[in-house]
Amino acid sequence: MDERIGRRFLRTPEASDYLGLSSRTLEKHRTYGTGPVYRKLGGRVVYDLADLSQWADSGLRASTTDPRQGPRPAAPRAEGQYP
């Protein structure tokens, strides 16, 4: 069975709700290249739910003294590669 059938794409307002951010914050992350990877489909910006989760998980910290930096852009997957 094709693994892509279960994929879900969210528009910016839905993606920002999922992440608990404002749409404007997500747009700024997209502009600065610090947000989750996205796609443009027919001129519309959409986010794969798996990419949003991966980007959010990159911000995990064990404590306030954890030396890691903030969330980084999710690495784009090779074409045809699905989680």
Summary of the structure (lengths in Angstrom):
residues: 83
radius of gyration: 13.6
end to end distance: 14.2
largest distance: 45.1
contacts: 171
relative contact order: 0.18
helix: 37%
strand: 13%
